[in-house]
């Protein structure tokens, strides 16, 4: 697992209240990656940037 994914999991874990948030995150990533891996990676990067700016 790379550091970006680790950070995103940590953020989702904190926001989602632990295991339920992690399960939601996994479902979303599976759905995105199954539709179009290239588009999904760009979208998740944008979402991550928005999450980070909201937290700051």
PyMOL Python script that loads the backbone (N, CA, C, O; Angstrom):
from pymol import cmd

cmd.read_pdbstr("""\
ATOM      1  N   UNK A   1       0.855  -1.200   0.000  1.00  0.00           N
ATOM      2  CA  UNK A   1       0.000   0.000   0.000  1.00  0.00           C
ATOM      3  C   UNK A   1       0.889   1.247   0.000  1.00  0.00           C
ATOM      4  O   UNK A   1       1.784   1.376   0.836  1.00  0.00           O
ATOM      5  N   UNK A   2       0.640   2.161  -0.937  1.00  0.00           N
ATOM      6  CA  UNK A   2       1.452   3.382  -0.975  1.00  0.00           C
ATOM      7  C   UNK A   2       0.963   4.388   0.061  1.00  0.00           C
ATOM      8  O   UNK A   2      -0.085   4.197   0.677  1.00  0.00           O
ATOM      9  N   UNK A   3       1.724   5.454   0.246  1.00  0.00           N
ATOM     10  CA  UNK A   3       1.402   6.399   1.320  1.00  0.00           C
ATOM     11  C   UNK A   3       0.105   7.156   1.052  1.00  0.00           C
ATOM     12  O   UNK A   3      -0.637   7.455   1.988  1.00  0.00           O
ATOM     13  N   UNK A   4      -0.180   7.472  -0.219  1.00  0.00           N
ATOM     14  CA  UNK A   4      -1.428   8.182  -0.525  1.00  0.00           C
ATOM     15  C   UNK A   4      -2.636   7.334  -0.141  1.00  0.00           C
ATOM     16  O   UNK A   4      -3.581   7.832   0.472  1.00  0.00           O
ATOM     17  N   UNK A   5      -2.605   6.061  -0.503  1.00  0.00           N
ATOM     18  CA  UNK A   5      -3.716   5.173  -0.146  1.00  0.00           C
ATOM     19  C   UNK A   5      -3.816   5.021   1.364  1.00  0.00           C
ATOM     20  O   UNK A   5      -4.914   4.991   1.919  1.00  0.00           O
ATOM     21  N   UNK A   6      -2.671   4.927   2.026  1.00  0.00           N
ATOM     22  CA  UNK A   6      -2.669   4.814   3.487  1.00  0.00           C
ATOM     23  C   UNK A   6      -3.272   6.037   4.146  1.00  0.00           C
ATOM     24  O   UNK A   6      -4.034   5.925   5.107  1.00  0.00           O
ATOM     25  N   UNK A   7      -2.926   7.220   3.618  1.00  0.00           N
ATOM     26  CA  UNK A   7      -3.474   8.466   4.154  1.00  0.00           C
ATOM     27  C   UNK A   7      -4.980   8.519   3.929  1.00  0.00           C
ATOM     28  O   UNK A   7      -5.733   8.906   4.823  1.00  0.00           O
ATOM     29  N   UNK A   8      -5.418   8.129   2.731  1.00  0.00           N
ATOM     30  CA  UNK A   8      -6.846   8.169   2.423  1.00  0.00           C
ATOM     31  C   UNK A   8      -7.617   7.212   3.325  1.00  0.00           C
ATOM     32  O   UNK A   8      -8.692   7.553   3.818  1.00  0.00           O
ATOM     33  N   UNK A   9      -7.075   6.023   3.541  1.00  0.00           N
ATOM     34  CA  UNK A   9      -7.720   5.068   4.446  1.00  0.00           C
ATOM     35  C   UNK A   9      -7.816   5.652   5.852  1.00  0.00           C
ATOM     36  O   UNK A   9      -8.835   5.498   6.525  1.00  0.00           O
ATOM     37  N   UNK A  10      -6.748   6.326   6.294  1.00  0.00           N
ATOM     38  CA  UNK A  10      -6.747   6.930   7.631  1.00  0.00           C
ATOM     39  C   UNK A  10      -7.823   8.010   7.736  1.00  0.00           C
ATOM     40  O   UNK A  10      -8.535   8.085   8.738  1.00  0.00           O
ATOM     41  N   UNK A  11      -7.942   8.849   6.701  1.00  0.00           N
ATOM     42  CA  UNK A  11      -8.953   9.912   6.698  1.00  0.00           C
ATOM     43  C   UNK A  11     -10.355   9.312   6.700  1.00  0.00           C
ATOM     44  O   UNK A  11     -11.215   9.726   7.476  1.00  0.00           O
ATOM     45  N   UNK A  12     -10.580   8.326   5.818  1.00  0.00           N
ATOM     46  CA  UNK A  12     -11.897   7.688   5.738  1.00  0.00           C
ATOM     47  C   UNK A  12     -12.228   6.984   7.050  1.00  0.00           C
ATOM     48  O   UNK A  12     -13.371   7.015   7.507  1.00  0.00           O
ATOM     49  N   UNK A  13     -11.216   6.347   7.658  1.00  0.00           N
ATOM     50  CA  UNK A  13     -11.410   5.660   8.936  1.00  0.00           C
ATOM     51  C   UNK A  13     -11.872   6.656   9.987  1.00  0.00           C
ATOM     52  O   UNK A  13     -12.797   6.371  10.748  1.00  0.00           O
ATOM     53  N   UNK A  14     -11.236   7.827  10.038  1.00  0.00           N
ATOM     54  CA  UNK A  14     -11.592   8.847  11.027  1.00  0.00           C
ATOM     55  C   UNK A  14     -12.968   9.438  10.758  1.00  0.00           C
ATOM     56  O   UNK A  14     -13.757   9.624  11.684  1.00  0.00           O
ATOM     57  N   UNK A  15     -13.263   9.737   9.489  1.00  0.00           N
ATOM     58  CA  UNK A  15     -14.535  10.377   9.157  1.00  0.00           C
ATOM     59  C   UNK A  15     -15.695   9.395   9.261  1.00  0.00           C
ATOM     60  O   UNK A  15     -16.783   9.758   9.709  1.00  0.00           O
ATOM     61  N   UNK A  16     -15.464   8.156   8.850  1.00  0.00           N
ATOM     62  CA  UNK A  16     -16.553   7.183   8.767  1.00  0.00           C
ATOM     63  C   UNK A  16     -16.816   6.431  10.046  1.00  0.00           C
ATOM     64  O   UNK A  16     -17.722   5.598  10.104  1.00  0.00           O
ATOM     65  N   UNK A  17     -16.037   6.711  11.076  1.00  0.00           N
ATOM     66  CA  UNK A  17     -16.277   6.037  12.347  1.00  0.00           C
ATOM     67  C   UNK A  17     -15.749   4.614  12.366  1.00  0.00           C
ATOM     68  O   UNK A  17     -16.402   3.719  12.902  1.00  0.00           O
ATOM     69  N   UNK A  18     -14.565   4.392  11.781  1.00  0.00           N
ATOM     70  CA  UNK A  18     -13.925   3.090  11.883  1.00  0.00           C
ATOM     71  C   UNK A  18     -14.309   2.134  10.777  1.00  0.00           C
ATOM     72  O   UNK A  18     -14.206   2.457   9.593  1.00  0.00           O
ATOM     73  N   UNK A  19     -14.753   0.953  11.171  1.00  0.00           N
ATOM     74  CA  UNK A  19     -14.938  -0.136  10.225  1.00  0.00           C
ATOM     75  C   UNK A  19     -16.002   0.174   9.177  1.00  0.00           C
ATOM     76  O   UNK A  19     -15.823  -0.162   8.007  1.00  0.00           O
ATOM     77  N   UNK A  20     -17.100   0.807   9.571  1.00  0.00           N
ATOM     78  CA  UNK A  20     -18.155   1.118   8.604  1.00  0.00           C
ATOM     79  C   UNK A  20     -17.632   2.064   7.524  1.00  0.00           C
ATOM     80  O   UNK A  20     -17.942   1.898   6.345  1.00  0.00           O
ATOM     81  N   UNK A  21     -16.836   3.057   7.931  1.00  0.00           N
ATOM     82  CA  UNK A  21     -16.250   3.976   6.956  1.00  0.00           C
ATOM     83  C   UNK A  21     -15.297   3.258   6.012  1.00  0.00           C
ATOM     84  O   UNK A  21     -15.270   3.536   4.813  1.00  0.00           O
ATOM     85  N   UNK A  22     -14.516   2.332   6.561  1.00  0.00           N
ATOM     86  CA  UNK A  22     -13.570   1.581   5.739  1.00  0.00           C
ATOM     87  C   UNK A  22     -14.304   0.694   4.737  1.00  0.00           C
ATOM     88  O   UNK A  22     -13.878   0.577   3.588  1.00  0.00           O
ATOM     89  N   UNK A  23     -15.399   0.070   5.160  1.00  0.00           N
ATOM     90  CA  UNK A  23     -16.180  -0.768   4.251  1.00  0.00           C
ATOM     91  C   UNK A  23     -16.777   0.066   3.120  1.00  0.00           C
ATOM     92  O   UNK A  23     -16.761  -0.352   1.962  1.00  0.00           O
ATOM     93  N   UNK A  24     -17.304   1.242   3.454  1.00  0.00           N
ATOM     94  CA  UNK A  24     -17.850   2.141   2.436  1.00  0.00           C
ATOM     95  C   UNK A  24     -16.758   2.530   1.452  1.00  0.00           C
ATOM     96  O   UNK A  24     -16.972   2.523   0.240  1.00  0.00           O
ATOM     97  N   UNK A  25     -15.570   2.873   1.986  1.00  0.00           N
ATOM     98  CA  UNK A  25     -14.436   3.243   1.134  1.00  0.00           C
ATOM     99  C   UNK A  25     -14.076   2.102   0.180  1.00  0.00           C
ATOM    100  O   UNK A  25     -13.846   2.333  -1.007  1.00  0.00           O
ATOM    101  N   UNK A  26     -14.027   0.876   0.697  1.00  0.00           N
ATOM    102  CA  UNK A  26     -13.677  -0.269  -0.138  1.00  0.00           C
ATOM    103  C   UNK A  26     -14.720  -0.493  -1.232  1.00  0.00           C
ATOM    104  O   UNK A  26     -14.368  -0.787  -2.374  1.00  0.00           O
ATOM    105  N   UNK A  27     -15.993  -0.356  -0.890  1.00  0.00           N
ATOM    106  CA  UNK A  27     -17.049  -0.513  -1.889  1.00  0.00           C
ATOM    107  C   UNK A  27     -16.926   0.539  -2.985  1.00  0.00           C
ATOM    108  O   UNK A  27     -17.075   0.231  -4.167  1.00  0.00           O
ATOM    109  N   UNK A  28     -16.653   1.786  -2.590  1.00  0.00           N
ATOM    110  CA  UNK A  28     -16.509   2.857  -3.572  1.00  0.00           C
ATOM    111  C   UNK A  28     -15.307   2.616  -4.476  1.00  0.00           C
ATOM    112  O   UNK A  28     -15.400   2.813  -5.688  1.00  0.00           O
ATOM    113  N   UNK A  29     -14.183   2.193  -3.910  1.00  0.00           N
ATOM    114  CA  UNK A  29     -12.996   1.963  -4.737  1.00  0.00           C
ATOM    115  C   UNK A  29     -13.218   0.801  -5.692  1.00  0.00           C
ATOM    116  O   UNK A  29     -12.787   0.860  -6.844  1.00  0.00           O
ATOM    117  N   UNK A  30     -13.883  -0.253  -5.235  1.00  0.00           N
ATOM    118  CA  UNK A  30     -14.164  -1.378  -6.120  1.00  0.00           C
ATOM    119  C   UNK A  30     -15.075  -0.944  -7.268  1.00  0.00           C
ATOM    120  O   UNK A  30     -14.865  -1.337  -8.416  1.00  0.00           O
ATOM    121  N   UNK A  31     -16.074  -0.141  -6.958  1.00  0.00           N
ATOM    122  CA  UNK A  31     -17.009   0.330  -7.980  1.00  0.00           C
ATOM    123  C   UNK A  31     -16.288   1.213  -8.995  1.00  0.00           C
ATOM    124  O   UNK A  31     -16.486   1.064 -10.200  1.00  0.00           O
ATOM    125  N   UNK A  32     -15.445   2.140  -8.507  1.00  0.00           N
ATOM    126  CA  UNK A  32     -14.716   3.037  -9.402  1.00  0.00           C
ATOM    127  C   UNK A  32     -13.716   2.273 -10.258  1.00  0.00           C
ATOM    128  O   UNK A  32     -13.638   2.499 -11.466  1.00  0.00           O
ATOM    129  N   UNK A  33     -12.953   1.374  -9.651  1.00  0.00           N
ATOM    130  CA  UNK A  33     -11.911   0.668 -10.390  1.00  0.00           C
ATOM    131  C   UNK A  33     -12.517  -0.297 -11.417  1.00  0.00           C
ATOM    132  O   UNK A  33     -11.906  -0.557 -12.453  1.00  0.00           O
ATOM    133  N   UNK A  34     -13.700  -0.822 -11.140  1.00  0.00           N
ATOM    134  CA  UNK A  34     -14.328  -1.739 -12.088  1.00  0.00           C
ATOM    135  C   UNK A  34     -14.880  -0.989 -13.303  1.00  0.00           C
ATOM    136  O   UNK A  34     -14.954  -1.553 -14.394  1.00  0.00           O
ATOM    137  N   UNK A  35     -15.270   0.286 -13.121  1.00  0.00           N
ATOM    138  CA  UNK A  35     -15.832   1.045 -14.235  1.00  0.00           C
ATOM    139  C   UNK A  35     -14.742   1.511 -15.193  1.00  0.00           C
ATOM    140  O   UNK A  35     -14.833   1.265 -16.396  1.00  0.00           O
ATOM    141  N   UNK A  36     -13.704   2.184 -14.673  1.00  0.00           N
ATOM    142  CA  UNK A  36     -12.637   2.702 -15.523  1.00  0.00           C
ATOM    143  C   UNK A  36     -11.441   3.095 -14.668  1.00  0.00           C
ATOM    144  O   UNK A  36     -11.449   4.163 -14.056  1.00  0.00           O
ATOM    145  N   UNK A  37     -10.425   2.259 -14.615  1.00  0.00           N
ATOM    146  CA  UNK A  37      -9.289   2.484 -13.706  1.00  0.00           C
ATOM    147  C   UNK A  37      -8.618   3.845 -13.872  1.00  0.00           C
ATOM    148  O   UNK A  37      -8.312   4.496 -12.873  1.00  0.00           O
ATOM    149  N   UNK A  38      -8.380   4.291 -15.100  1.00  0.00           N
ATOM    150  CA  UNK A  38      -7.689   5.566 -15.310  1.00  0.00           C
ATOM    151  C   UNK A  38      -8.534   6.732 -14.814  1.00  0.00           C
ATOM    152  O   UNK A  38      -8.043   7.589 -14.079  1.00  0.00           O
ATOM    153  N   UNK A  39      -9.798   6.766 -15.212  1.00  0.00           N
ATOM    154  CA  UNK A  39     -10.688   7.835 -14.760  1.00  0.00           C
ATOM    155  C   UNK A  39     -10.861   7.802 -13.245  1.00  0.00           C
ATOM    156  O   UNK A  39     -10.884   8.847 -12.596  1.00  0.00           O
ATOM    157  N   UNK A  40     -10.981   6.616 -12.692  1.00  0.00           N
ATOM    158  CA  UNK A  40     -11.196   6.484 -11.252  1.00  0.00           C
ATOM    159  C   UNK A  40     -10.011   7.025 -10.469  1.00  0.00           C
ATOM    160  O   UNK A  40     -10.194   7.679  -9.443  1.00  0.00           O
ATOM    161  N   UNK A  41      -8.797   6.761 -10.942  1.00  0.00           N
ATOM    162  CA  UNK A  41      -7.626   7.234 -10.200  1.00  0.00           C
ATOM    163  C   UNK A  41      -7.564   8.755 -10.221  1.00  0.00           C
ATOM    164  O   UNK A  41      -7.172   9.367  -9.226  1.00  0.00           O
ATOM    165  N   UNK A  42      -7.944   9.381 -11.340  1.00  0.00           N
ATOM    166  CA  UNK A  42      -7.955  10.842 -11.398  1.00  0.00           C
ATOM    167  C   UNK A  42      -9.039  11.402 -10.481  1.00  0.00           C
ATOM    168  O   UNK A  42      -8.806  12.377  -9.766  1.00  0.00           O
ATOM    169  N   UNK A  43     -10.221  10.791 -10.500  1.00  0.00           N
ATOM    170  CA  UNK A  43     -11.315  11.265  -9.655  1.00  0.00           C
ATOM    171  C   UNK A  43     -10.980  11.121  -8.176  1.00  0.00           C
ATOM    172  O   UNK A  43     -11.241  12.029  -7.387  1.00  0.00           O
ATOM    173  N   UNK A  44     -10.403   9.985  -7.798  1.00  0.00           N
ATOM    174  CA  UNK A  44     -10.086   9.780  -6.383  1.00  0.00           C
ATOM    175  C   UNK A  44      -8.994  10.737  -5.928  1.00  0.00           C
ATOM    176  O   UNK A  44      -8.978  11.144  -4.767  1.00  0.00           O
ATOM    177  N   UNK A  45      -8.083  11.102  -6.822  1.00  0.00           N
ATOM    178  CA  UNK A  45      -7.055  12.087  -6.466  1.00  0.00           C
ATOM    179  C   UNK A  45      -7.712  13.443  -6.204  1.00  0.00           C
ATOM    180  O   UNK A  45      -7.355  14.134  -5.250  1.00  0.00           O
ATOM    181  N   UNK A  46      -8.672  13.822  -7.051  1.00  0.00           N
ATOM    182  CA  UNK A  46      -9.383  15.085  -6.847  1.00  0.00           C
ATOM    183  C   UNK A  46     -10.173  15.062  -5.543  1.00  0.00           C
ATOM    184  O   UNK A  46     -10.159  16.035  -4.789  1.00  0.00           O
ATOM    185  N   UNK A  47     -10.856  13.962  -5.277  1.00  0.00           N
ATOM    186  CA  UNK A  47     -11.624  13.833  -4.039  1.00  0.00           C
ATOM    187  C   UNK A  47     -10.710  13.935  -2.824  1.00  0.00           C
ATOM    188  O   UNK A  47     -11.058  14.562  -1.824  1.00  0.00           O
ATOM    189  N   UNK A  48      -9.538  13.313  -2.919  1.00  0.00           N
ATOM    190  CA  UNK A  48      -8.598  13.338  -1.801  1.00  0.00           C
ATOM    191  C   UNK A  48      -8.121  14.763  -1.549  1.00  0.00           C
ATOM    192  O   UNK A  48      -8.005  15.185  -0.399  1.00  0.00           O
ATOM    193  N   UNK A  49      -7.844  15.507  -2.619  1.00  0.00           N
ATOM    194  CA  UNK A  49      -7.412  16.899  -2.466  1.00  0.00           C
ATOM    195  C   UNK A  49      -8.506  17.719  -1.795  1.00  0.00           C
ATOM    196  O   UNK A  49      -8.210  18.549  -0.936  1.00  0.00           O
ATOM    197  N   UNK A  50      -9.768  17.502  -2.172  1.00  0.00           N
ATOM    198  CA  UNK A  50     -10.880  18.225  -1.553  1.00  0.00           C
ATOM    199  C   UNK A  50     -10.999  17.870  -0.073  1.00  0.00           C
ATOM    200  O   UNK A  50     -11.224  18.751   0.758  1.00  0.00           O
ATOM    201  N   UNK A  51     -10.851  16.596   0.261  1.00  0.00           N
ATOM    202  CA  UNK A  51     -10.923  16.163   1.659  1.00  0.00           C
ATOM    203  C   UNK A  51      -9.831  16.828   2.486  1.00  0.00           C
ATOM    204  O   UNK A  51     -10.088  17.292   3.597  1.00  0.00           O
ATOM    205  N   UNK A  52      -8.623  16.876   1.955  1.00  0.00           N
ATOM    206  CA  UNK A  52      -7.498  17.463   2.686  1.00  0.00           C
ATOM    207  C   UNK A  52      -7.736  18.951   2.902  1.00  0.00           C
ATOM    208  O   UNK A  52      -7.489  19.463   3.994  1.00  0.00           O
ATOM    209  N   UNK A  53      -8.214  19.655   1.870  1.00  0.00           N
ATOM    210  CA  UNK A  53      -8.438  21.096   2.021  1.00  0.00           C
ATOM    211  C   UNK A  53      -9.573  21.368   3.010  1.00  0.00           C
ATOM    212  O   UNK A  53      -9.543  22.372   3.722  1.00  0.00           O
ATOM    213  N   UNK A  54     -10.575  20.482   3.060  1.00  0.00           N
ATOM    214  CA  UNK A  54     -11.664  20.649   4.018  1.00  0.00           C
ATOM    215  C   UNK A  54     -11.176  20.464   5.456  1.00  0.00           C
ATOM    216  O   UNK A  54     -11.639  21.148   6.369  1.00  0.00           O
ATOM    217  N   UNK A  55     -10.242  19.538   5.646  1.00  0.00           N
ATOM    218  CA  UNK A  55      -9.750  19.255   6.990  1.00  0.00           C
ATOM    219  C   UNK A  55      -8.853  20.371   7.516  1.00  0.00           C
ATOM    220  O   UNK A  55      -8.776  20.581   8.726  1.00  0.00           O
ATOM    221  N   UNK A  56      -8.180  21.081   6.630  1.00  0.00           N
ATOM    222  CA  UNK A  56      -7.231  22.117   7.071  1.00  0.00           C
ATOM    223  C   UNK A  56      -7.916  23.384   7.521  1.00  0.00           C
ATOM    224  O   UNK A  56      -7.249  24.340   7.918  1.00  0.00           O
TER     225      UNK A  56
END
""", "prot")
cmd.dss("prot")
cmd.show_as("cartoon", "prot")
cmd.util.cbc("prot")
cmd.orient("prot")
